[in-house]
Amino acid sequence: MTTTDLSYVPRSLVHAADGSVTFDGVDLAGLAARYGTPTWAISASQLEHNYRTLQTALSRRLAKPVIAYSMKANNNRAVVQTMAGLGAALDCSSEYELALAMASGVPADRVIINGNGKSPTYLTTVVRMGVWQINVDSMAEVNRLESIAQRLGARVRCAVRLKLSYGRLLENDPSYERTLRVAEGKFGSSVESGDAEAVVRAIMASKHLEFVGLSHHAGFPGYRADFTAERQLMHQTLCAQEIVDFAHLLRDQVGIFPQRINVGGGLRSGRSVYLSSPGNGTDGEFRALPRPEDYADAVAAGLAKADWEPVVQFETGGFHVADAVILLTSVQDVKDVTRPRERRYVTLDSAMTMFTGRGLNRVGHPLVAVGHRPDARTHPTPTELVGPTCAYDSIAEDIGLPDVQEGDLLALMNQGAYCEVLSTQFNALPRPAVVYLKDGDARLVRRRETLADIWARESAILDLWPEGAGA
C-alpha cells in the first residue's frame, strides 16, 4: 500500500503540496497541538455529503426510500444528532443504543429496533415508547412481545426479519458462505423452513401486534468473502428479489402485502476499500466500492417484480461514517531490523486495540503522513505500522511510507465505522478523545479517557475483606 495516493482520501481531507493536511478545513498539526494524540476527528461536511449523496441516488430510483442510520457503526452523539438533523431515522440494535438515541433527542417514532434475543425488559421499553417498528427475529420473540403488548394495552408495529435461502447468491458467489455462517446465522426466521410464514401468521392473529413489513439485513460482504463491487451489487439484487418472492407467497397464502421492505445496509463510503488479511502483508489491495447510484440500481432491480409500492428502508451506518472519521496519531519510535528480513517498524501512540475490527476483518486503514509532501519519496525499506501493546498489534503491513521520525503525525483514514465502538482498554491504554469538525472549527465531543476512568468500576481491594482476612 502506498500512502500518498490522493484518490483514496475523503473529499473533506486536503493534503497540500507543502505537506500540510486539513480535514474539514481544520489544520491537523494544529489539531494535534490542541487536543493531543491519538484523537479521532469527525468531519461534519463528509457526513452530510455522504447522506445527501445516498438519499439523492435512492430517491431517483425508488418512490419511498427511508434511510435509518445504524448506530452500531458509530454511536457518538454528535454523529447521531447530525444524522437525525439531516432527516435520517435511526436503527438501534440494543436497549443501550436506544437510550443513547433518546439522549440525543431522536423521537421514538423515528426508531427501528433490531437484533436477536431481545430481552423482556428491552421489549417492554420499546413498546412503552411507541417506536416506529420492531424487526421481530423469532416466534419466541413474537410470544414475548404479545404478552408485553397485551399487558400494556399497546399495539406494536412489527416487521419480520427473514433468513433467506441464499440459493442463487451462493451459486454465483460461494465465498459468501463464510460470511453467512459467521455473521448472519443467528438472525431471522427461515423462509425455507416455513418459520417466517408462521411468524407472520402469528403476528396477524394477534390483537396487539401489527404486521407492517419484511426485513433482511444485507451487510457489507467484504469481511470474509472475496469482495468485488460487482459481487456486492449482485448480493443486493438477489436478496431483494428473494424478499419480493416471499412477499408474493404471503399474498397467495395469507392475503397480505408488506407495507415496508427493509433491505439493510452493507454499503461503504468512498471510492475504494483497502482489504488485507491481518498478518499477511502480501495480499493487500484497494478494491473499488459500488457507487451509491449503482447500489440504488441494484436494489431497484431486485424490487422490480414488486407489483405494489412499499416503503423501502435502508439501515446504513458504515456508508455515512466510514470515511468521515480519521484517527490522528503520533510516531513514538522507529526501529529498523534485518531479521527475519529487512523491515522498518514504526510504533504509534495508538493501537489496533483502539479499532479491533482490524483484527476481526480484512478492512485496512490508508493513511497520510502529515507534514510530508504528497509526492514525498517512500523509505526503501517496507514499513509496518504497529501499536505499543503487548499483543498482535499490526496496524498496517509492508506499506510504502516516507522517512518518518519520532513525533511525526499520521492520519489513519476510514476510522468511522466499527472502530471506536469496538475499542478496548487493553494494557490499560485510555481510549482517544473525539473532536467534531465543522466549517474550519473543532469542538471536543468525547474527552480522552483517563486511568481513573479505567478503574472507576472497581472496588479497592482493602474494602473487600475485614482487616486481617485473606492474609
Sequence and secondary structure as in RCSB ss.txt:
>XXXX:A:sequence
MTTTDLSYVPRSLVHAADGSVTFDGVDLAGLAARYGTPTWAISASQLEHNYRTLQTALSRRLAKPVIAYSMKANN
NRAVVQTMAGLGAALDCSSEYELALAMASGVPADRVIINGNGKSPTYLTTVVRMGVWQINVDSMAEVNRLESIAQ
RLGARVRCAVRLKLSYGRLLENDPSYERTLRVAEGKFGSSVESGDAEAVVRAIMASKHLEFVGLSHHAGFPGYRA
DFTAERQLMHQTLCAQEIVDFAHLLRDQVGIFPQRINVGGGLRSGRSVYLSSPGNGTDGEFRALPRPEDYADAVA
AGLAKADWEPVVQFETGGFHVADAVILLTSVQDVKDVTRPRERRYVTLDSAMTMFTGRGLNRVGHPLVAVGHRPD
ARTHPTPTELVGPTCAYDSIAEDIGLPDVQEGDLLALMNQGAYCEVLSTQFNALPRPAVVYLKDGDARLVRRRET
LADIWARESAILDLWPEGAGA
>XXXX:A:secstr
 BS  GGGS TTEEE TTS EEETTEEHHHHHHHH SSEEEEEHHHHHHHHHHHHHHHHTT SSEEEEEEGGG  
 HHHHHHHHHHT EEEE SHHHHHHHHHTT  GGGEEE  SS  HHHHHHHHHHT SEEEE  HHHHHHHHHHHH
HHT  EEEEEEEE   HHHHHH GGGHHHIIIIITTSSEETTTSHHHHHHHHHHH SSEEEEEEE     TTTTS
   HHHHHHHHHHHHHHHHHHHHHHHHHTS   SEEE      SSSEEEE  TT TTS EEEE   HHHHHHHHH
HHTTT SS  EEEE   HHHHGGGEEEEEEEEEEEEE SSS EEEEEESS GGGGTHHHHSSB   EEEETS TT
  B SS EEEE SSSS  EEEEEEB B   TT EEEE   TTTTGGG   GGG    EEEEEETTEEEEEE    
HHHHTTT   GGGTS TTTT 
